[in-house]
Amino acid sequence: MRRFENEGEQITMKVVVHAGVAHSDDGRLLDLLKANTQVLGQWNVAYRGFSTYKNYFRTALDSFENRQSIQRAREEFLKQIPNYGNFDRLILSTPRFIGEIETAIMDGQFYPLAGQRIACLVEIFEGFEVELFIGLRNPGSFIPRALMSQPESQRQRILRQTDLSCLSWLAMIDNIRDLAPNVNFTVWSNEDTPLVWGDIARAMAGLPENAVLSEEYSLLSSLVSGTGKQEIQNLMQKKSAPCDPSLRSELSRIFDEYAMPDAIEEELDLEGWSDEIVSAFTELYEQDLAMLEAMPDIKFLRP
């Protein structure tokens, strides 16, 4: 980690950007960080959510070709650092870092402005090491959610101009890697989030893999039946390390056996969107995830 000098003061900090994607987190990760504020403080970790993005970064990212906007964002960010206290790592979380929901499907791609926006952030954070965390979501469910978030006119325009069958997260990932090559990149599948929730938080915070976090299994517990909840509680009483393979195996089994369909499945309210379309996207999505997991410059979190 490099040291940065601001008005004669030496500052050492790593900036961790959790950038969505939209409809994959809904603020739950920030809730987990808040539940572990004391632990994070012991490891000199701070975190901020949407308000920090809105107040200091949105204008620059929405006009990333404007040099003055970038410089102003950098100056304002540096002014805020002393207010964060003696922290080595700052986690910033909102999917809007890679784009507003209106740009989630545009120009035949997912988030086509993501690379330029992350490159802009890297410039704002010059002198700091930057890490990027993105949870991906099955396009079979992401596409209808993203489209139904748009006004009717915008949705119809996208449907007229976009071959939805060609949409893949790989293009977005390649775009970011090309324009921000020095950013450390961590990804995971949103469908695995209940089983890697604690791992995501530990990785963002730079904690050891055996560090215990409060409520790290609360998301998983919210998705399973009463029997599943009881089995999770029984496992927790054994106080196994979070990285224990046997614990992970048991949690995966509980999720497979006791997940409640109403909790993990959603109604995809887009005309013409069928189970067959979702299945086709799921197959392609799994292929993309396998390719990402094999990339040496990307850290991929699996259960």
CYANA upper distance limits for C-alpha pairs under 8 A (distance plus 0.5 A):
  1 MET  CA     12 THR  CA      7.47
  1 MET  CA     13 MET  CA      7.58
  1 MET  CA     14 LYS  CA      7.24
  1 MET  CA    128 PHE  CA      7.79
  1 MET  CA    129 GLU  CA      6.71
  2 ARG  CA     12 THR  CA      6.76
  2 ARG  CA     13 MET  CA      8.06
  2 ARG  CA    127 GLY  CA      7.18
  2 ARG  CA    128 PHE  CA      6.71
  2 ARG  CA    129 GLU  CA      7.43
  3 ARG  CA     10 GLN  CA      6.74
  3 ARG  CA     11 ILE  CA      5.97
  3 ARG  CA     12 THR  CA      4.99
  3 ARG  CA     13 MET  CA      7.80
  3 ARG  CA    127 GLY  CA      7.65
  3 ARG  CA    128 PHE  CA      7.90
  4 PHE  CA      9 GLU  CA      8.47
  4 PHE  CA     10 GLN  CA      6.06
  4 PHE  CA     11 ILE  CA      5.36
  4 PHE  CA     12 THR  CA      6.56
  4 PHE  CA    127 GLY  CA      6.13
  4 PHE  CA    128 PHE  CA      7.52
  5 GLU  CA      9 GLU  CA      5.74
  5 GLU  CA     10 GLN  CA      4.99
  5 GLU  CA     11 ILE  CA      6.37
  6 ASN  CA     10 GLN  CA      7.11
  6 ASN  CA     11 ILE  CA      7.71
  6 ASN  CA     78 LEU  CA      7.91
 12 THR  CA     88 ASP  CA      6.53
 12 THR  CA    128 PHE  CA      8.10
 13 MET  CA     87 PHE  CA      7.38
 13 MET  CA     88 ASP  CA      4.95
 13 MET  CA     89 ARG  CA      5.68
 13 MET  CA     90 LEU  CA      7.58
 13 MET  CA    128 PHE  CA      6.70
 13 MET  CA    129 GLU  CA      7.89
 14 LYS  CA     88 ASP  CA      6.71
 14 LYS  CA     89 ARG  CA      5.14
 14 LYS  CA     90 LEU  CA      6.79
 14 LYS  CA    128 PHE  CA      6.21
 14 LYS  CA    129 GLU  CA      5.51
 14 LYS  CA    130 VAL  CA      6.57
 14 LYS  CA    131 GLU  CA      8.18
 15 VAL  CA     89 ARG  CA      6.39
 15 VAL  CA     90 LEU  CA      5.49
 15 VAL  CA     91 ILE  CA      6.64
 15 VAL  CA     92 LEU  CA      7.97
 15 VAL  CA    125 PHE  CA      8.21
 15 VAL  CA    128 PHE  CA      7.20
 15 VAL  CA    129 GLU  CA      6.73
 15 VAL  CA    130 VAL  CA      5.43
 15 VAL  CA    131 GLU  CA      6.83
 16 VAL  CA     89 ARG  CA      7.69
 16 VAL  CA     90 LEU  CA      6.46
 16 VAL  CA     91 ILE  CA      5.11
 16 VAL  CA     92 LEU  CA      6.57
 16 VAL  CA    130 VAL  CA      6.37
 16 VAL  CA    131 GLU  CA      5.22
 16 VAL  CA    132 LEU  CA      6.50
 16 VAL  CA    133 PHE  CA      7.93
 16 VAL  CA    204 MET  CA      6.97
 17 VAL  CA     91 ILE  CA      6.51
 17 VAL  CA     92 LEU  CA      5.47
 17 VAL  CA     93 SER  CA      6.56
 17 VAL  CA     97 PHE  CA      8.44
 17 VAL  CA    130 VAL  CA      7.87
 17 VAL  CA    131 GLU  CA      6.57
 17 VAL  CA    132 LEU  CA      5.37
 17 VAL  CA    133 PHE  CA      6.56
 18 HIS  CA     91 ILE  CA      7.69
 18 HIS  CA     92 LEU  CA      6.51
 18 HIS  CA     93 SER  CA      5.07
 18 HIS  CA     94 THR  CA      6.77
 18 HIS  CA     95 PRO  CA      7.60
 18 HIS  CA    132 LEU  CA      6.58
 18 HIS  CA    133 PHE  CA      5.18
 18 HIS  CA    134 ILE  CA      6.54
 19 ALA  CA     93 SER  CA      6.67
 19 ALA  CA     94 THR  CA      5.85
 19 ALA  CA     95 PRO  CA      4.68
 19 ALA  CA     96 ARG  CA      7.11
 19 ALA  CA     97 PHE  CA      5.90
 19 ALA  CA     98 ILE  CA      6.58
 19 ALA  CA    132 LEU  CA      7.70
 19 ALA  CA    133 PHE  CA      6.69
 19 ALA  CA    134 ILE  CA      5.92
 19 ALA  CA    135 GLY  CA      8.44
 20 GLY  CA     24 SER  CA      6.96
 20 GLY  CA     25 ASP  CA      7.30
 20 GLY  CA     93 SER  CA      8.31
 20 GLY  CA     94 THR  CA      6.63
 20 GLY  CA     95 PRO  CA      4.22
 20 GLY  CA     96 ARG  CA      7.86
 20 GLY  CA     97 PHE  CA      8.46
 20 GLY  CA     98 ILE  CA      8.25
 20 GLY  CA    133 PHE  CA      8.28
 20 GLY  CA    134 ILE  CA      5.86
 20 GLY  CA    135 GLY  CA      6.38
 20 GLY  CA    136 LEU  CA      8.16
 21 VAL  CA     25 ASP  CA      8.12
 21 VAL  CA     95 PRO  CA      5.73
 21 VAL  CA     98 ILE  CA      8.45
 21 VAL  CA    134 ILE  CA      6.76
 21 VAL  CA    135 GLY  CA      6.39
 21 VAL  CA    136 LEU  CA      6.57
 21 VAL  CA    137 ARG  CA      7.90
 22 ALA  CA     26 ASP  CA      8.19
 22 ALA  CA     95 PRO  CA      5.95
 22 ALA  CA     96 ARG  CA      8.31
 22 ALA  CA    101 ILE  CA      7.49
 22 ALA  CA    146 ALA  CA      8.45
 23 HIS  CA    142 PHE  CA      7.76
 23 HIS  CA    145 ARG  CA      7.90
 23 HIS  CA    146 ALA  CA      8.45
 24 SER  CA    135 GLY  CA      7.24
 24 SER  CA    136 LEU  CA      7.72
 24 SER  CA    137 ARG  CA      6.96
 24 SER  CA    190 ASN  CA      6.45
 25 ASP  CA     29 LEU  CA      7.21
 25 ASP  CA    190 ASN  CA      8.43
 27 GLY  CA     31 ASP  CA      7.05
 27 GLY  CA     94 THR  CA      8.46
 28 ARG  CA     32 LEU  CA      6.88
 29 LEU  CA     33 LEU  CA      6.79
 29 LEU  CA    197 TRP  CA      8.30
 29 LEU  CA    201 ALA  CA      7.79
 30 LEU  CA     34 LYS  CA      6.57
 30 LEU  CA     47 TYR  CA      8.46
 30 LEU  CA     49 GLY  CA      7.74
 30 LEU  CA     93 SER  CA      7.88
 31 ASP  CA     35 ALA  CA      6.71
 32 LEU  CA     36 ASN  CA      7.03
 32 LEU  CA    201 ALA  CA      8.19
 32 LEU  CA    214 SER  CA      8.24
 32 LEU  CA    215 GLU  CA      7.33
 32 LEU  CA    216 GLU  CA      7.43
 33 LEU  CA     37 THR  CA      6.62
 33 LEU  CA     40 LEU  CA      8.22
 33 LEU  CA     47 TYR  CA      8.08
 33 LEU  CA    201 ALA  CA      7.62
 35 ALA  CA    214 SER  CA      6.87
 35 ALA  CA    215 GLU  CA      7.62
 36 ASN  CA     40 LEU  CA      6.66
 36 ASN  CA    213 LEU  CA      6.97
 36 ASN  CA    214 SER  CA      6.60
 37 THR  CA     41 GLY  CA      6.52
 38 GLN  CA     42 GLN  CA      6.90
 39 VAL  CA     43 TRP  CA      7.15
 39 VAL  CA    213 LEU  CA      8.35
 40 LEU  CA     44 ASN  CA      6.65
 40 LEU  CA     45 VAL  CA      5.49
 40 LEU  CA     46 ALA  CA      7.48
 40 LEU  CA    205 ALA  CA      7.66
 41 GLY  CA     45 VAL  CA      6.04
 41 GLY  CA     46 ALA  CA      7.53
 41 GLY  CA     87 PHE  CA      8.49
 43 TRP  CA    205 ALA  CA      8.49
 43 TRP  CA    207 LEU  CA      8.05
 44 ASN  CA     86 ASN  CA      7.19
 44 ASN  CA     87 PHE  CA      4.91
 44 ASN  CA     88 ASP  CA      5.92
 44 ASN  CA     89 ARG  CA      7.06
 45 VAL  CA     87 PHE  CA      6.00
 45 VAL  CA     88 ASP  CA      6.66
 45 VAL  CA     89 ARG  CA      5.35
 45 VAL  CA     90 LEU  CA      6.41
 45 VAL  CA     91 ILE  CA      8.01
 45 VAL  CA    205 ALA  CA      6.76
 46 ALA  CA     84 TYR  CA      7.42
 46 ALA  CA     87 PHE  CA      6.88
 46 ALA  CA     89 ARG  CA      6.79
 46 ALA  CA     90 LEU  CA      5.33
 46 ALA  CA     91 ILE  CA      6.66
 47 TYR  CA     90 LEU  CA      5.99
 47 TYR  CA     91 ILE  CA      4.90
 47 TYR  CA     92 LEU  CA      6.36
 47 TYR  CA     93 SER  CA      8.22
 48 ARG  CA     52 THR  CA      6.72
 48 ARG  CA     90 LEU  CA      8.14
 48 ARG  CA     91 ILE  CA      6.70
 48 ARG  CA     92 LEU  CA      5.52
 48 ARG  CA     93 SER  CA      6.88
 49 GLY  CA     53 TYR  CA      7.41
 49 GLY  CA     92 LEU  CA      6.36
 49 GLY  CA     93 SER  CA      5.41
 49 GLY  CA     94 THR  CA      6.67
 50 PHE  CA     54 LYS  CA      6.62
 50 PHE  CA     93 SER  CA      7.16
 50 PHE  CA     94 THR  CA      6.08
 51 SER  CA     55 ASN  CA      6.48
 52 THR  CA     56 TYR  CA      6.40
 52 THR  CA     57 PHE  CA      7.93
 52 THR  CA     92 LEU  CA      8.30
 53 TYR  CA     57 PHE  CA      5.46
 53 TYR  CA     58 ARG  CA      6.29
 53 TYR  CA     92 LEU  CA      8.28
 53 TYR  CA     94 THR  CA      7.94
 53 TYR  CA     97 PHE  CA      8.17
 54 LYS  CA     58 ARG  CA      5.65
 54 LYS  CA     59 THR  CA      8.31
 56 TYR  CA     73 ALA  CA      6.10
 56 TYR  CA     76 GLU  CA      7.02
 56 TYR  CA     77 PHE  CA      7.01
 57 PHE  CA     61 LEU  CA      6.63
 57 PHE  CA     73 ALA  CA      6.39
 58 ARG  CA     62 ASP  CA      6.46
 58 ARG  CA     97 PHE  CA      8.45
 59 THR  CA     63 SER  CA      6.77
 59 THR  CA     69 SER  CA      7.34
 60 ALA  CA     64 PHE  CA      5.93
 60 ALA  CA     66 ASN  CA      7.83
 60 ALA  CA     69 SER  CA      5.33
 60 ALA  CA     70 ILE  CA      5.61
 60 ALA  CA     73 ALA  CA      6.85
 60 ALA  CA    120 CYS  CA      8.30
 61 LEU  CA     70 ILE  CA      8.33
 61 LEU  CA     97 PHE  CA      8.17
 61 LEU  CA    117 ARG  CA      6.04
 61 LEU  CA    120 CYS  CA      7.14
 61 LEU  CA    121 LEU  CA      8.08
 62 ASP  CA    117 ARG  CA      8.47
 63 SER  CA     69 SER  CA      7.72
 64 PHE  CA     69 SER  CA      7.98
 64 PHE  CA     70 ILE  CA      7.38
 64 PHE  CA    116 GLN  CA      7.79
 64 PHE  CA    117 ARG  CA      7.21
 64 PHE  CA    120 CYS  CA      6.65
 66 ASN  CA     70 ILE  CA      7.14
 67 ARG  CA     71 GLN  CA      6.75
 68 GLN  CA     72 ARG  CA      6.56
 69 SER  CA     73 ALA  CA      6.63
 70 ILE  CA     74 ARG  CA      6.73
 70 ILE  CA    120 CYS  CA      7.74
 70 ILE  CA    123 GLU  CA      8.18
 70 ILE  CA    124 ILE  CA      6.77
 71 GLN  CA     75 GLU  CA      6.68
 71 GLN  CA    124 ILE  CA      7.56
 72 ARG  CA     76 GLU  CA      6.61
 73 ALA  CA     77 PHE  CA      6.51
 73 ALA  CA    124 ILE  CA      7.17
 74 ARG  CA     78 LEU  CA      6.66
 74 ARG  CA    124 ILE  CA      5.25
 74 ARG  CA    125 PHE  CA      7.39
 75 GLU  CA     79 LYS  CA      6.79
 76 GLU  CA     80 GLN  CA      7.00
 77 PHE  CA     81 ILE  CA      7.18
 80 GLN  CA     84 TYR  CA      7.44
 81 ILE  CA     85 GLY  CA      7.86
 82 PRO  CA     86 ASN  CA      8.23
 89 ARG  CA    205 ALA  CA      7.59
 91 ILE  CA    204 MET  CA      7.52
 91 ILE  CA    205 ALA  CA      7.92
 95 PRO  CA     99 GLY  CA      7.53
 95 PRO  CA    100 GLU  CA      8.20
 96 ARG  CA    100 GLU  CA      5.53
 96 ARG  CA    101 ILE  CA      7.93
 97 PHE  CA    114 ALA  CA      8.26
 97 PHE  CA    117 ARG  CA      7.46
 97 PHE  CA    118 ILE  CA      7.77
 98 ILE  CA    111 TYR  CA      7.23
 98 ILE  CA    113 LEU  CA      7.46
 98 ILE  CA    114 ALA  CA      4.90
 98 ILE  CA    115 GLY  CA      8.12
 98 ILE  CA    117 ARG  CA      6.59
 98 ILE  CA    118 ILE  CA      7.25
 99 GLY  CA    103 THR  CA      6.42
 99 GLY  CA    104 ALA  CA      7.22
 99 GLY  CA    111 TYR  CA      6.74
 99 GLY  CA    113 LEU  CA      7.18
 99 GLY  CA    114 ALA  CA      6.72
 99 GLY  CA    117 ARG  CA      8.08
100 GLU  CA    104 ALA  CA      7.33
101 ILE  CA    146 ALA  CA      7.48
101 ILE  CA    149 SER  CA      7.98
101 ILE  CA    150 GLN  CA      8.39
102 GLU  CA    106 MET  CA      8.48
102 GLU  CA    150 GLN  CA      7.13
103 THR  CA    110 PHE  CA      8.15
103 THR  CA    111 TYR  CA      6.07
103 THR  CA    112 PRO  CA      7.83
103 THR  CA    113 LEU  CA      8.10
104 ALA  CA    109 GLN  CA      8.39
104 ALA  CA    110 PHE  CA      5.76
104 ALA  CA    111 TYR  CA      5.03
104 ALA  CA    112 PRO  CA      8.23
104 ALA  CA    146 ALA  CA      7.29
105 ILE  CA    109 GLN  CA      6.17
105 ILE  CA    110 PHE  CA      5.29
105 ILE  CA    111 TYR  CA      6.50
105 ILE  CA    112 PRO  CA      8.27
105 ILE  CA    143 ILE  CA      8.45
105 ILE  CA    146 ALA  CA      7.96
105 ILE  CA    147 LEU  CA      8.42
105 ILE  CA    158 ILE  CA      7.90
106 MET  CA    110 PHE  CA      7.04
106 MET  CA    111 TYR  CA      7.21
106 MET  CA    112 PRO  CA      7.03
106 MET  CA    158 ILE  CA      7.58
106 MET  CA    162 THR  CA      8.35
107 ASP  CA    112 PRO  CA      7.47
107 ASP  CA    161 GLN  CA      8.43
107 ASP  CA    162 THR  CA      7.74
108 GLY  CA    161 GLN  CA      8.01
108 GLY  CA    162 THR  CA      5.62
108 GLY  CA    163 ASP  CA      7.21
108 GLY  CA    164 LEU  CA      8.10
108 GLY  CA    166 CYS  CA      8.27
108 GLY  CA    167 LEU  CA      7.42
109 GLN  CA    167 LEU  CA      6.27
109 GLN  CA    168 SER  CA      7.81
109 GLN  CA    171 ALA  CA      7.67
109 GLN  CA    172 MET  CA      7.87
110 PHE  CA    167 LEU  CA      7.14
110 PHE  CA    168 SER  CA      7.52
110 PHE  CA    169 TRP  CA      7.08
110 PHE  CA    171 ALA  CA      8.07
110 PHE  CA    172 MET  CA      6.65
111 TYR  CA    172 MET  CA      6.93
112 PRO  CA    172 MET  CA      7.00
112 PRO  CA    175 ASN  CA      8.20
113 LEU  CA    117 ARG  CA      6.66
114 ALA  CA    118 ILE  CA      6.61
114 ALA  CA    172 MET  CA      7.33
114 ALA  CA    175 ASN  CA      7.70
114 ALA  CA    176 ILE  CA      6.78
115 GLY  CA    119 ALA  CA      6.56
115 GLY  CA    172 MET  CA      7.87
115 GLY  CA    175 ASN  CA      5.53
115 GLY  CA    176 ILE  CA      4.34
115 GLY  CA    177 ARG  CA      7.80
115 GLY  CA    178 ASP  CA      7.88
115 GLY  CA    179 LEU  CA      5.95
115 GLY  CA    180 ALA  CA      7.23
116 GLN  CA    120 CYS  CA      6.60
116 GLN  CA    176 ILE  CA      7.91
116 GLN  CA    179 LEU  CA      6.97
117 ARG  CA    121 LEU  CA      6.82
118 ILE  CA    122 VAL  CA      6.73
118 ILE  CA    176 ILE  CA      7.34
118 ILE  CA    179 LEU  CA      8.33
118 ILE  CA    180 ALA  CA      7.04
119 ALA  CA    123 GLU  CA      6.92
119 ALA  CA    176 ILE  CA      8.19
119 ALA  CA    179 LEU  CA      6.35
119 ALA  CA    180 ALA  CA      5.49
120 CYS  CA    124 ILE  CA      6.83
121 LEU  CA    125 PHE  CA      6.59
122 VAL  CA    126 GLU  CA      6.45
122 VAL  CA    130 VAL  CA      7.42
122 VAL  CA    180 ALA  CA      7.78
122 VAL  CA    183 VAL  CA      8.39
125 PHE  CA    129 GLU  CA      8.34
125 PHE  CA    130 VAL  CA      7.98
129 GLU  CA    183 VAL  CA      8.17
130 VAL  CA    183 VAL  CA      6.07
130 VAL  CA    184 ASN  CA      7.12
131 GLU  CA    183 VAL  CA      6.08
131 GLU  CA    184 ASN  CA      5.14
131 GLU  CA    185 PHE  CA      6.54
131 GLU  CA    186 THR  CA      8.25
132 LEU  CA    183 VAL  CA      7.07
132 LEU  CA    184 ASN  CA      6.52
132 LEU  CA    185 PHE  CA      5.43
132 LEU  CA    186 THR  CA      6.68
133 PHE  CA    185 PHE  CA      6.62
133 PHE  CA    186 THR  CA      5.31
133 PHE  CA    187 VAL  CA      6.29
133 PHE  CA    204 MET  CA      8.18
134 ILE  CA    186 THR  CA      6.98
134 ILE  CA    187 VAL  CA      5.46
134 ILE  CA    188 TRP  CA      7.36
135 GLY  CA    187 VAL  CA      6.00
135 GLY  CA    188 TRP  CA      5.42
135 GLY  CA    189 SER  CA      6.11
135 GLY  CA    190 ASN  CA      5.94
136 LEU  CA    169 TRP  CA      8.09
136 LEU  CA    187 VAL  CA      7.55
136 LEU  CA    188 TRP  CA      6.62
136 LEU  CA    189 SER  CA      5.49
136 LEU  CA    190 ASN  CA      6.00
137 ARG  CA    141 SER  CA      7.96
137 ARG  CA    142 PHE  CA      6.62
137 ARG  CA    189 SER  CA      6.49
137 ARG  CA    190 ASN  CA      5.64
137 ARG  CA    191 GLU  CA      7.35
138 ASN  CA    142 PHE  CA      6.49
138 ASN  CA    189 SER  CA      8.37
138 ASN  CA    190 ASN  CA      8.26
138 ASN  CA    191 GLU  CA      8.18
138 ASN  CA    281 PHE  CA      7.69
138 ASN  CA    282 THR  CA      6.76
138 ASN  CA    285 TYR  CA      6.62
139 PRO  CA    143 ILE  CA      5.91
139 PRO  CA    167 LEU  CA      8.17
139 PRO  CA    168 SER  CA      7.92
139 PRO  CA    278 VAL  CA      8.44
139 PRO  CA    281 PHE  CA      6.65
139 PRO  CA    282 THR  CA      7.88
139 PRO  CA    285 TYR  CA      7.59
140 GLY  CA    144 PRO  CA      7.93
140 GLY  CA    277 ILE  CA      7.38
140 GLY  CA    278 VAL  CA      4.89
140 GLY  CA    279 SER  CA      7.88
140 GLY  CA    280 ALA  CA      8.35
140 GLY  CA    281 PHE  CA      5.58
140 GLY  CA    282 THR  CA      6.83
141 SER  CA    145 ARG  CA      6.92
141 SER  CA    268 LEU  CA      7.38
141 SER  CA    278 VAL  CA      7.47
142 PHE  CA    146 ALA  CA      6.45
143 ILE  CA    147 LEU  CA      6.53
144 PRO  CA    148 MET  CA      6.43
144 PRO  CA    268 LEU  CA      6.71
144 PRO  CA    269 ASP  CA      7.51
144 PRO  CA    270 LEU  CA      6.26
144 PRO  CA    273 TRP  CA      8.18
145 ARG  CA    149 SER  CA      6.78
145 ARG  CA    268 LEU  CA      7.56
145 ARG  CA    269 ASP  CA      8.49
146 ALA  CA    150 GLN  CA      7.45
147 LEU  CA    155 ARG  CA      6.15
148 MET  CA    155 ARG  CA      7.77
148 MET  CA    269 ASP  CA      8.02
148 MET  CA    270 LEU  CA      7.56
150 GLN  CA    154 GLN  CA      6.52
150 GLN  CA    155 ARG  CA      6.11
151 PRO  CA    155 ARG  CA      6.61
152 GLU  CA    156 GLN  CA      6.65
153 SER  CA    157 ARG  CA      6.72
154 GLN  CA    158 ILE  CA      6.76
155 ARG  CA    159 LEU  CA      6.77
156 GLN  CA    160 ARG  CA      6.66
157 ARG  CA    161 GLN  CA      6.68
158 ILE  CA    162 THR  CA      6.09
159 LEU  CA    163 ASP  CA      8.10
159 LEU  CA    164 LEU  CA      8.22
163 ASP  CA    167 LEU  CA      7.88
165 SER  CA    281 PHE  CA      8.32
168 SER  CA    172 MET  CA      8.17
168 SER  CA    285 TYR  CA      8.10
168 SER  CA    288 ASP  CA      8.26
169 TRP  CA    173 ILE  CA      6.78
169 TRP  CA    288 ASP  CA      8.00
170 LEU  CA    174 ASP  CA      6.52
170 LEU  CA    288 ASP  CA      7.21
170 LEU  CA    292 LEU  CA      8.36
171 ALA  CA    175 ASN  CA      6.57
172 MET  CA    176 ILE  CA      6.84
173 ILE  CA    177 ARG  CA      6.68
174 ASP  CA    178 ASP  CA      6.49
175 ASN  CA    179 LEU  CA      6.80
176 ILE  CA    180 ALA  CA      6.11
176 ILE  CA    181 PRO  CA      7.89
177 ARG  CA    181 PRO  CA      5.29
177 ARG  CA    182 ASN  CA      8.48
177 ARG  CA    183 VAL  CA      8.22
184 ASN  CA    297 ASP  CA      8.10
184 ASN  CA    298 ILE  CA      7.82
185 PHE  CA    297 ASP  CA      7.74
185 PHE  CA    298 ILE  CA      5.71
185 PHE  CA    299 LYS  CA      6.72
186 THR  CA    298 ILE  CA      6.30
186 THR  CA    299 LYS  CA      5.10
186 THR  CA    300 PHE  CA      6.30
186 THR  CA    301 LEU  CA      7.87
187 VAL  CA    298 ILE  CA      7.81
187 VAL  CA    299 LYS  CA      6.90
187 VAL  CA    300 PHE  CA      5.62
187 VAL  CA    301 LEU  CA      6.89
188 TRP  CA    192 ASP  CA      7.86
188 TRP  CA    193 THR  CA      8.17
188 TRP  CA    300 PHE  CA      6.17
188 TRP  CA    301 LEU  CA      5.59
188 TRP  CA    302 ARG  CA      7.30
189 SER  CA    193 THR  CA      7.22
189 SER  CA    289 LEU  CA      8.20
189 SER  CA    301 LEU  CA      8.41
189 SER  CA    302 ARG  CA      8.44
192 ASP  CA    196 VAL  CA      6.84
192 ASP  CA    302 ARG  CA      7.69
192 ASP  CA    303 PRO  CA      7.25
193 THR  CA    197 TRP  CA      5.73
194 PRO  CA    217 TYR  CA      7.98
194 PRO  CA    219 LEU  CA      6.26
194 PRO  CA    220 LEU  CA      5.29
195 LEU  CA    217 TYR  CA      8.47
195 LEU  CA    220 LEU  CA      7.34
195 LEU  CA    248 ARG  CA      8.29
195 LEU  CA    251 LEU  CA      7.67
195 LEU  CA    252 SER  CA      7.43
195 LEU  CA    303 PRO  CA      6.13
196 VAL  CA    200 ILE  CA      6.65
196 VAL  CA    301 LEU  CA      7.68
196 VAL  CA    302 ARG  CA      7.33
196 VAL  CA    303 PRO  CA      6.06
197 TRP  CA    201 ALA  CA      7.07
197 TRP  CA    216 GLU  CA      6.88
197 TRP  CA    217 TYR  CA      8.10
197 TRP  CA    219 LEU  CA      8.30
198 GLY  CA    202 ARG  CA      6.59
198 GLY  CA    213 LEU  CA      7.41
198 GLY  CA    216 GLU  CA      5.57
198 GLY  CA    217 TYR  CA      8.04
199 ASP  CA    203 ALA  CA      6.48
199 ASP  CA    209 GLU  CA      7.63
199 ASP  CA    301 LEU  CA      8.15
200 ILE  CA    204 MET  CA      6.68
200 ILE  CA    301 LEU  CA      8.11
201 ALA  CA    205 ALA  CA      6.57
202 ARG  CA    206 GLY  CA      6.31
202 ARG  CA    207 LEU  CA      5.34
202 ARG  CA    208 PRO  CA      7.40
202 ARG  CA    209 GLU  CA      7.18
202 ARG  CA    211 ALA  CA      7.96
203 ALA  CA    207 LEU  CA      6.83
203 ALA  CA    209 GLU  CA      8.40
207 LEU  CA    211 ALA  CA      6.90
209 GLU  CA    242 PRO  CA      7.62
209 GLU  CA    243 CYS  CA      6.59
210 ASN  CA    241 ALA  CA      5.88
210 ASN  CA    242 PRO  CA      5.92
210 ASN  CA    243 CYS  CA      6.08
211 ALA  CA    241 ALA  CA      8.07
211 ALA  CA    242 PRO  CA      7.69
212 VAL  CA    241 ALA  CA      7.72
212 VAL  CA    242 PRO  CA      7.13
215 GLU  CA    219 LEU  CA      8.45
217 TYR  CA    221 SER  CA      6.63
218 SER  CA    222 SER  CA      6.64
219 LEU  CA    223 LEU  CA      7.27
220 LEU  CA    224 VAL  CA      7.30
220 LEU  CA    255 PHE  CA      7.86
221 SER  CA    225 SER  CA      8.50
221 SER  CA    228 GLY  CA      7.75
221 SER  CA    229 LYS  CA      5.82
221 SER  CA    232 ILE  CA      7.71
222 SER  CA    229 LYS  CA      8.45
222 SER  CA    263 ALA  CA      8.48
223 LEU  CA    255 PHE  CA      8.47
223 LEU  CA    259 ALA  CA      6.10
223 LEU  CA    260 MET  CA      6.48
223 LEU  CA    263 ALA  CA      5.95
223 LEU  CA    264 ILE  CA      7.21
224 VAL  CA    228 GLY  CA      5.91
224 VAL  CA    229 LYS  CA      6.86
224 VAL  CA    254 ILE  CA      8.38
224 VAL  CA    255 PHE  CA      7.14
224 VAL  CA    258 TYR  CA      5.57
224 VAL  CA    259 ALA  CA      4.65
224 VAL  CA    260 MET  CA      5.78
224 VAL  CA    263 ALA  CA      8.33
225 SER  CA    229 LYS  CA      6.76
225 SER  CA    258 TYR  CA      6.04
225 SER  CA    259 ALA  CA      6.91
225 SER  CA    260 MET  CA      6.60
226 GLY  CA    230 GLN  CA      6.75
227 THR  CA    231 GLU  CA      6.80
227 THR  CA    258 TYR  CA      7.79
228 GLY  CA    232 ILE  CA      6.74
228 GLY  CA    254 ILE  CA      6.40
228 GLY  CA    255 PHE  CA      8.07
228 GLY  CA    257 GLU  CA      8.45
228 GLY  CA    258 TYR  CA      5.92
228 GLY  CA    259 ALA  CA      8.24
229 LYS  CA    233 GLN  CA      6.77
230 GLN  CA    234 ASN  CA      6.69
231 GLU  CA    235 LEU  CA      6.75
231 GLU  CA    254 ILE  CA      8.00
232 ILE  CA    236 MET  CA      6.75
232 ILE  CA    251 LEU  CA      7.70
232 ILE  CA    254 ILE  CA      8.22
233 GLN  CA    237 GLN  CA      6.93
234 ASN  CA    238 LYS  CA      7.55
235 LEU  CA    239 LYS  CA      7.81
235 LEU  CA    240 SER  CA      8.29
235 LEU  CA    247 LEU  CA      7.93
236 MET  CA    240 SER  CA      7.62
240 SER  CA    244 ASP  CA      6.96
240 SER  CA    247 LEU  CA      7.37
241 ALA  CA    247 LEU  CA      8.42
242 PRO  CA    247 LEU  CA      7.62
242 PRO  CA    248 ARG  CA      8.06
243 CYS  CA    247 LEU  CA      8.09
243 CYS  CA    248 ARG  CA      7.72
244 ASP  CA    248 ARG  CA      6.93
245 PRO  CA    249 SER  CA      6.60
246 SER  CA    250 GLU  CA      6.71
247 LEU  CA    251 LEU  CA      6.68
248 ARG  CA    252 SER  CA      6.68
248 ARG  CA    303 PRO  CA      7.50
249 SER  CA    253 ARG  CA      6.76
250 GLU  CA    254 ILE  CA      6.69
251 LEU  CA    255 PHE  CA      6.70
252 SER  CA    256 ASP  CA      6.66
252 SER  CA    303 PRO  CA      8.24
253 ARG  CA    257 GLU  CA      6.55
254 ILE  CA    258 TYR  CA      6.15
254 ILE  CA    259 ALA  CA      8.00
255 PHE  CA    259 ALA  CA      5.65
259 ALA  CA    263 ALA  CA      7.97
259 ALA  CA    264 ILE  CA      7.72
260 MET  CA    264 ILE  CA      7.04
261 PRO  CA    265 GLU  CA      6.08
262 ASP  CA    266 GLU  CA      7.69
268 LEU  CA    273 TRP  CA      7.75
269 ASP  CA    273 TRP  CA      8.27
273 TRP  CA    277 ILE  CA      6.96
273 TRP  CA    278 VAL  CA      8.15
274 SER  CA    278 VAL  CA      6.97
275 ASP  CA    279 SER  CA      6.60
276 GLU  CA    280 ALA  CA      6.76
277 ILE  CA    281 PHE  CA      6.80
278 VAL  CA    282 THR  CA      6.52
279 SER  CA    283 GLU  CA      6.84
280 ALA  CA    284 LEU  CA      7.06
281 PHE  CA    285 TYR  CA      6.41
282 THR  CA    286 GLU  CA      6.68
283 GLU  CA    287 GLN  CA      7.01
284 LEU  CA    288 ASP  CA      6.79
285 TYR  CA    289 LEU  CA      6.68
286 GLU  CA    290 ALA  CA      6.75
287 GLN  CA    291 MET  CA      6.89
288 ASP  CA    292 LEU  CA      6.73
289 LEU  CA    293 GLU  CA      6.59
290 ALA  CA    294 ALA  CA      6.88
291 MET  CA    295 MET  CA      7.09
292 LEU  CA    298 ILE  CA      7.54
292 LEU  CA    300 PHE  CA      7.77
293 GLU  CA    298 ILE  CA      7.67
293 GLU  CA    299 LYS  CA      7.75
293 GLU  CA    300 PHE  CA      5.90
